[in-house]
């Protein structure tokens, strides 16, 4: 930090990658006196895919909603670089969130939805996407669950946000579409940071650069998938069948 006593000009010398990091600290959340999240800390950098796994009801979706700003918490600190994110408005163009439930509006063509959601360059990319082109003139209510999901995922991926939170992205996708989305996220990850949670933990583990395990309100970084056996998340038989 440099301080000029004459005009009180303050200059902070942040690291070159400082604005490329999402920092989440001290997240606490309780429902009816039951603690769901307790002192949760996690981080994600642009160019990184973080996988968030845990048992049903462990608070994974709640955590992502709190980070995005659509869920309140007893305590919360979210920062990207030196910008503190207190609500959805603060995080606009910085964080985007794909919810479990479909969010595409009805009675509007997919072409219009894409035009409203994306800038010109990214809009053009989706207009030429082989999976999206046949759907452009259709409306949300006429699409299958898989068609809705791939549109929503690609809208998130191509949004302006530096960080994208994906909640159950693979739900409803066929094996072919799932494989396509996995490859797509990997090719674009250099420009964004991703935090992904899904019941399909095998896909999350194979896709992610780093894994976080949420249990009893706390986050634990997983350095070896064998740890999941000791934590009781998967059995040794399942582990051996998948990873050996």
C-alpha positions in Angstrom: 0.0 0.0 0.0 1.2 3.5 -0.9 0.0 6.6 1.0 0.5 10.1 -0.3 0.1 12.5 2.7 -0.5 15.5 0.5 -3.8 14.3 -1.1 -4.6 11.2 0.9 -4.5 9.1 -2.2 -4.3 5.4 -1.3 -3.2 2.8 -3.8 -3.5 -0.9 -3.0 -1.2 -3.2 -4.8 -3.3 -6.4 -5.2 -1.8 -9.5 -6.6 -2.3 -9.9 -10.4 -4.8 -12.8 -9.8 -6.6 -11.1 -6.9 -9.8 -10.3 -8.8 -9.9 -13.9 -10.1 -10.7 -15.5 -6.7 -14.0 -16.1 -5.0 -13.6 -16.3 -1.3 -16.4 -17.5 1.0 -16.0 -17.3 4.8 -17.9 -17.8 8.0 -21.2 -19.0 6.5 -23.7 -20.0 9.2 -27.2 -21.1 8.6 -29.9 -22.7 10.9 -33.5 -23.8 10.3 -35.7 -23.9 13.4 -32.7 -24.1 15.7 -31.1 -26.8 13.7 -27.7 -25.8 12.4 -27.2 -26.7 8.7 -24.0 -24.7 8.0 -21.5 -23.9 10.6 -18.5 -21.7 9.9 -18.2 -22.8 6.3 -15.1 -21.6 4.4 -14.3 -22.3 0.7 -12.7 -20.6 -2.3 -12.6 -21.0 -6.0 -10.3 -19.4 -8.6 -11.0 -18.6 -12.3 -9.8 -21.6 -14.3 -10.8 -24.0 -11.5 -13.7 -26.5 -11.2 -14.6 -27.2 -7.6 -16.8 -30.2 -6.8 -19.1 -30.0 -3.8 -20.4 -33.3 -2.6 -22.2 -34.6 0.5 -25.2 -36.6 1.6 -28.8 -35.5 0.9 -29.8 -32.7 3.2 -26.3 -31.7 4.1 -26.9 -28.1 2.9 -25.1 -28.1 -0.5 -27.9 -26.2 -2.3 -28.4 -23.9 0.7 -24.8 -23.0 0.6 -24.8 -22.2 -3.1 -27.9 -20.0 -2.7 -26.3 -18.1 0.2 -23.2 -17.5 -1.8 -25.3 -16.2 -4.7 -27.5 -14.1 -2.5 -31.0 -15.7 -2.8 -30.9 -17.3 0.7 -30.3 -15.4 3.9 -27.8 -16.6 6.5 -27.0 -15.8 10.2 -23.5 -15.0 9.1 -22.0 -14.6 5.6 -18.9 -13.1 4.0 -18.5 -13.5 0.2 -15.8 -11.6 -1.7 -14.5 -11.5 -5.2 -11.1 -9.8 -5.2 -11.7 -6.7 -3.1 -15.5 -6.5 -3.8 -17.7 -7.8 -1.0 -20.9 -9.5 -2.3 -23.7 -9.0 0.1 -26.7 -9.7 -2.2 -27.6 -10.7 -5.8 -27.3 -7.1 -6.9 -23.7 -6.8 -5.6 -22.8 -10.0 -7.5 -24.3 -9.1 -10.8 -21.9 -10.0 -13.7 -19.7 -11.7 -11.1 -21.6 -14.7 -9.8 -24.4 -16.7 -11.5 -26.4 -19.6 -10.1 -28.1 -22.5 -11.8 -30.9 -23.7 -9.5 -32.2 -27.3 -9.4 -35.6 -26.2 -10.8 -36.0 -24.9 -14.3 -36.1 -21.2 -14.7 -36.8 -20.5 -18.3 -39.9 -18.3 -18.8 -43.0 -19.7 -20.7 -44.7 -18.2 -23.7 -41.4 -16.9 -25.1 -39.3 -18.4 -27.8 -35.9 -19.8 -26.8 -34.3 -17.4 -29.3 -35.8 -14.4 -27.5 -34.7 -15.8 -24.1 -31.1 -16.2 -25.3 -31.2 -12.7 -26.8 -32.3 -11.2 -23.5 -29.9 -13.1 -21.4 -26.6 -12.9 -23.3 -24.4 -10.3 -25.0 -24.1 -10.3 -28.8 -21.0 -12.5 -29.0 -22.2 -15.2 -26.7 -25.7 -15.0 -28.2 -24.2 -15.8 -31.6 -22.4 -18.8 -30.2 -25.6 -20.4 -28.9 -27.5 -19.6 -32.0 -25.0 -21.8 -33.9 -24.8 -24.6 -31.3 -26.0 -27.9 -32.8 -28.0 -28.8 -29.8 -29.7 -25.3 -29.5 -30.4 -24.5 -33.1 -33.4 -26.9 -33.4 -34.9 -25.4 -30.3 -34.7 -21.6 -31.1 -38.2 -21.2 -32.3 -39.8 -23.4 -29.6 -41.1 -22.2 -26.3 -40.1 -23.5 -22.9 -43.4 -25.3 -22.2 -42.8 -27.4 -25.4 -39.3 -28.7 -24.4 -38.3 -31.9 -22.7 -36.5 -31.7 -19.4 -33.2 -32.5 -21.0 -33.7 -29.7 -23.6 -34.5 -27.2 -20.9 -31.5 -28.2 -18.9 -28.9 -27.9 -21.6 -30.2 -24.4 -22.5 -30.0 -23.3 -18.9 -26.5 -24.6 -18.5 -25.2 -23.0 -21.6 -26.9 -19.7 -20.6 -25.0 -19.8 -17.3 -21.7 -20.9 -18.9 -21.9 -18.0 -21.4 -23.1 -15.3 -19.0 -20.8 -12.5 -18.1 -20.3 -13.9 -14.6 -16.7 -14.8 -13.6 -18.0 -17.6 -11.3 -20.8 -20.0 -11.9 -22.5 -22.1 -9.3 -24.2 -25.2 -10.8 -26.8 -27.0 -8.7 -27.7 -30.5 -10.0 -26.8 -29.6 -13.6 -26.8 -33.2 -14.9 -30.3 -33.9 -13.7 -32.5 -34.9 -16.6 -29.7 -35.1 -19.1 -29.2 -38.1 -21.3 -25.7 -39.8 -21.2 -24.8 -38.1 -24.5 -25.8 -34.6 -23.3 -24.1 -35.2 -20.0 -20.8 -36.1 -21.8 -21.2 -33.1 -24.0 -21.7 -30.7 -21.1 -18.7 -32.2 -19.2 -16.5 -31.6 -22.2 -18.0 -28.1 -22.8 -17.3 -27.0 -19.2 -13.7 -28.2 -19.4 -13.0 -26.3 -22.6 -14.4 -23.0 -21.2 -13.1 -23.3 -17.7 -10.0 -21.1 -18.3 -12.3 -18.0 -18.4 -14.4 -18.9 -15.3 -14.5 -20.5 -12.0 -17.1 -23.3 -11.3 -18.5 -24.8 -8.2 -20.6 -27.9 -9.1 -22.8 -30.1 -6.9 -24.8 -33.1 -8.1 -26.2 -36.4 -6.8 -24.1 -38.0 -9.6 -21.0 -37.8 -7.5 -18.9 -39.9 -9.9 -19.4 -37.3 -12.6 -18.6 -34.4 -10.2 -15.4 -36.2 -9.0 -14.2 -36.9 -12.6 -15.0 -33.3 -13.7 -13.6 -31.3 -10.8 -10.1 -30.2 -10.2 -10.7 -30.3 -6.4 -13.4 -31.8 -4.3 -15.1 -30.4 -1.2 -17.1 -32.6 1.2 -19.9 -31.0 3.2 -20.8 -32.9 6.4 -22.3 -31.7 9.7 -22.2 -28.1 8.6 -18.5 -28.1 7.8 -16.5 -28.2 4.6 -13.6 -30.6 4.2 -11.2 -30.6 1.3 -10.8 -34.1 -0.2 -7.2 -34.9 -1.4 -7.8 -38.6 -2.0 -11.1 -40.2 -3.0 -10.3 -43.0 -0.5 -11.2 -40.5 2.2 -14.9 -40.8 1.1 -14.9 -44.4 2.3 -13.7 -43.4 5.8 -16.3 -40.6 5.9 -19.0 -43.1 5.1 -20.0 -41.4 1.9 -19.3 -44.4 -0.3 -18.6 -48.1 0.7 -15.3 -49.7 0.0 -17.0 -52.1 -2.4 -18.3 -49.1 -4.5 -14.9 -47.4 -4.2 -13.1 -50.5 -5.5 -15.5 -51.0 -8.4 -15.1 -47.4 -9.5 -11.5 -46.4 -8.8 -9.6 -49.7 -9.0 
